């Protein structure tokens, strides 16, 4: 009887061991499948990032040429209000683009703020990219707004009405940009205060690094905006008065370039959304792999 019971126990132990090994094998296969997906997501992220960089390079090249031509021009009796109208348009386009980059950054922060584990470096790189674009737009806005100073104290004897109106338009636009910059500084300072009030040395290393990088980005932008306001108040370089033919050519360039730039922006933000989705999926799959490895190691 004793030998029979012992035999049954041995058989049960063998069956259980075999079952455990089978279960472990299944988990290992699941881990392998997840890791394969992670590698694919990493490859996709690299491809999307290259596409984003390519789009951004084309966008900045087109924008750089347009701003160079626009800043160097000033209205004459022949062009009337044409140049200053285009400068206002481009300033507002740049401000709109800046807001889009800022919204994209906030979205990244919202999606990954609570848990940057497994993708911390990628999030930092993404937010740094958005910060660079925002700061670049602020510099470009300042550059075009600076050029409005060229209208001051320039009154053509035979074009007095247009010149006076352009000076008034330039002053209003400069004041509007300065006000927007001042409001942005106030918003950033409030954000910094909120971060500072909630700061604690406790928490993960990723959280501490994220807090430090946020404060650094805010301080850099506040300094940039303060210097930009100062530059606008001090005035920029004079533009050269252009004739009707040059004015029409510039007007055409603004319309064509604006359409192309908007197209690049849409493509960029579409790629950015795809990158974020891929990053979020990789984060989730990586977390699952870590949990499964912990489970079979017990």
C-alpha positions in Angstrom: 0.0 0.0 0.0 2.8 2.4 1.0 4.6 1.6 -2.2 1.5 2.3 -4.3 1.0 5.7 -2.7 4.6 6.6 -3.2 4.4 5.7 -6.9 1.3 7.9 -7.4 3.0 10.8 -5.7 6.1 10.4 -7.9 3.9 10.3 -11.0 1.9 13.4 -9.9 5.2 15.2 -9.3 6.4 14.3 -12.7 3.2 15.4 -14.3 3.3 18.7 -12.4 6.9 19.3 -13.3 6.1 18.7 -16.9 3.2 21.0 -16.7 5.3 23.7 -15.1 8.0 23.3 -17.8 5.3 23.5 -20.5 3.9 26.7 -18.9 7.3 28.2 -18.7 8.0 27.4 -22.3 4.7 29.1 -23.3 5.7 32.2 -21.4 9.2 32.2 -23.0 7.5 32.0 -26.4 5.2 34.9 -25.5 8.2 36.9 -24.4 10.0 36.2 -27.7 7.0 37.3 -29.7 6.7 40.5 -27.7 10.4 41.2 -28.1 10.1 40.8 -31.8 7.3 43.4 -31.8 9.4 45.7 -29.7 12.3 45.5 -32.3 9.8 46.3 -35.0 8.5 49.3 -33.1 12.0 50.6 -32.6 12.8 50.3 -36.3 9.5 52.1 -37.1 10.4 54.9 -34.6 13.8 55.3 -36.3 12.1 55.5 -39.7 9.5 58.0 -38.6 12.1 60.2 -36.8 14.2 60.3 -40.0 11.0 61.3 -41.9 10.3 64.1 -39.4 13.8 65.4 -39.7 13.6 65.4 -43.4 10.3 67.3 -43.4 11.6 69.8 -40.9 14.8 70.5 -42.9 12.7 71.3 -46.0 10.3 73.4 -44.0 13.1 75.5 -42.4 14.9 75.9 -45.7 11.7 77.2 -47.4 10.9 79.5 -44.4 14.5 80.8 -44.2 14.5 82.0 -47.8 11.0 83.6 -47.4 12.0 85.5 -44.2 15.2 86.7 -45.8 13.4 88.3 -48.7 10.5 89.6 -46.5 12.7 91.2 -43.8 14.8 92.9 -46.4 11.8 94.6 -48.1 9.8 97.7 -47.2 6.8 99.4 -48.8 7.2 102.2 -51.3 4.7 104.5 -52.9 4.1 101.8 -55.6 3.5 98.9 -53.2 1.4 100.9 -50.7 0.6 98.4 -47.9 1.5 95.2 -49.7 4.8 94.3 -47.9 3.6 95.2 -44.4 0.4 93.2 -45.0 2.6 90.1 -45.9 4.8 90.7 -42.8 1.7 90.7 -40.6 0.5 87.5 -42.2 3.9 85.7 -41.7 4.1 86.8 -38.1 0.7 85.3 -37.4 1.6 82.2 -39.3 4.7 81.8 -37.2 2.7 82.4 -34.0 0.2 79.7 -35.1 3.0 77.3 -35.8 4.6 78.0 -32.4 1.3 77.2 -30.7 1.0 74.0 -32.6 4.5 72.9 -31.5 3.6 73.9 -27.9 0.3 71.9 -28.0 2.3 68.9 -29.4 4.7 69.2 -26.5 2.0 69.4 -23.9 0.4 66.3 -25.5 3.6 64.4 -25.2 3.9 65.5 -21.6 0.3 64.5 -20.8 0.6 61.0 -22.4 4.0 60.1 -20.9 4.2 62.2 -17.7 3.0 59.6 -15.3 5.2 56.9 -16.5 8.3 57.4 -18.7 9.8 54.1 -17.7 11.4 52.2 -20.7 11.0 55.3 -22.9 12.5 58.1 -20.8 15.3 59.0 -23.1 13.0 59.0 -26.1 10.5 61.4 -24.4 13.3 63.8 -23.4 14.5 63.8 -27.0 11.0 64.4 -28.3 10.3 67.3 -25.9 13.7 68.8 -26.6 12.8 68.8 -30.3 9.6 70.6 -29.6 11.4 73.1 -27.4 13.9 73.9 -30.1 11.1 74.4 -32.6 9.2 76.7 -30.3 12.3 78.8 -29.5 13.1 78.9 -33.2 9.7 80.3 -34.0 10.0 83.0 -31.3 13.3 84.1 -32.9 11.7 84.2 -36.4 8.7 86.2 -35.1 11.1 88.6 -33.5 13.1 88.9 -36.7 10.1 89.9 -38.8 8.7 92.1 -36.1 12.1 93.9 -35.8 11.9 94.7 -39.5 8.7 96.8 -38.9 10.9 99.4 -37.3 12.0 100.3 -40.8 8.7 102.1 -41.3 9.3 104.5 -38.5 10.3 108.1 -39.4 10.1 107.3 -43.1 7.6 109.6 -44.8 7.7 110.0 -48.5 6.7 113.5 -49.6 4.4 112.1 -52.2 3.2 109.1 -50.2 2.6 110.7 -46.8 -0.8 109.0 -46.2 0.4 105.5 -46.9 3.6 106.0 -44.9 1.8 107.3 -41.9 -0.7 104.4 -42.0 2.1 101.9 -42.4 3.9 103.3 -39.3 0.6 103.0 -37.3 0.1 99.5 -38.5 3.7 98.6 -37.7 3.4 100.0 -34.1 0.1 98.1 -33.5 1.7 94.9 -34.7 4.8 95.4 -32.6 2.7 96.1 -29.5 0.6 93.0 -30.2 3.6 90.7 -30.5 5.1 92.2 -27.3 1.9 91.7 -25.4 1.7 88.1 -26.6 5.3 87.5 -25.5 4.6 89.1 -22.1 1.5 86.9 -21.6 3.6 83.9 -22.5 6.3 84.9 -19.9 3.6 85.2 -17.3 2.2 81.7 -18.2 5.6 80.1 -18.1 6.4 81.7 -14.7 3.2 80.4 -13.2 4.0 76.9 -14.6 7.5 77.2 -13.0 6.0 78.2 -9.6 3.6 75.2 -9.8 6.5 72.8 -10.5 8.6 74.3 -7.8 5.7 74.1 -5.2 5.2 70.4 -6.0 8.8 69.5 -6.2 10.2 66.8 -3.9 13.5 65.0 -3.9 11.5 61.8 -3.5 10.5 59.7 -6.5 12.1 58.0 -9.4 15.3 59.1 -11.1 13.2 59.6 -14.3 10.9 62.0 -12.4 13.7 64.1 -11.0 15.4 64.3 -14.4 12.0 65.3 -16.0 11.5 68.0 -13.4 15.0 69.5 -13.9 14.6 69.5 -17.7 11.2 71.2 -17.5 12.6 74.0 -15.3 15.6 74.4 -17.6 13.3 74.6 -20.7 11.1 77.2 -19.0 14.0 79.4 -17.9 15.6 79.3 -21.4 12.3 80.3 -23.0 11.6 83.1 -20.5 15.1 84.5 -21.2 14.5 84.3 -24.9 11.2 86.1 -24.8 12.6 88.9 -22.5 15.4 89.5 -25.0 13.0 89.3 -27.9 10.8 92.1 -26.3 13.9 94.2 -25.8 15.0 93.7 -29.4 11.6 94.7 -30.7 11.5 97.8 -28.5 15.0 98.9 -29.6 14.0 98.4 -33.3 15.7 96.4 -36.1 17.3 97.2 -39.4 15.8 99.2 -42.1 14.3 97.4 -45.1 14.8 98.6 -48.6 11.9 100.1 -50.4 10.8 98.0 -53.3 8.9 98.8 -56.5 5.7 97.3 -57.8 7.3 94.4 -59.8 9.4 93.3 -56.8 6.3 93.8 -54.5 4.2 91.5 -56.7 7.0 89.0 -56.9 7.3 89.0 -53.1 3.5 88.7 -52.7 3.5 85.7 -54.9 6.4 84.1 -53.0 4.6 84.6 -49.7 1.4 82.9 -50.9 3.3 80.0 -52.6 5.7 79.5 -49.7 3.0 79.8 -47.1 1.0 77.0 -48.7 4.1 74.8 -49.0 5.2 75.5 -45.3 1.7 74.6 -44.1 1.9 71.4 -46.0 5.2 70.5 -44.4 3.8 71.4 -41.0 0.8 69.1 -41.5 3.1 66.2 -42.6 5.4 66.9 -39.6 2.6 66.7 -37.1 1.1 63.7 -38.7 4.4 61.9 -38.4 4.8 63.1 -34.9 1.4 61.6 -33.9 2.5 58.3 -35.5 5.8 58.4 -33.6 3.9 58.9 -30.3 1.6 56.0 -31.0 4.5 53.7 -31.8 6.4 54.9 -28.7 3.4 54.3 -26.4 3.0 50.8 -27.9 6.7 50.0 -27.4 6.5 51.2 -23.8 3.5 48.9 -23.1 5.0 45.9 -24.7 8.3 46.4 -22.9 6.5 46.6 -19.6 4.7 43.3 -20.4 8.1 41.6 -21.1 9.6 42.8 -17.9 6.6 41.5 -15.9 6.6 38.1 -17.6 10.3 37.7 -17.0 9.7 38.5 -13.3 6.9 35.9 -13.2 9.0 33.0 -14.6 12.0 33.9 -12.4 10.0 33.3 -9.2 
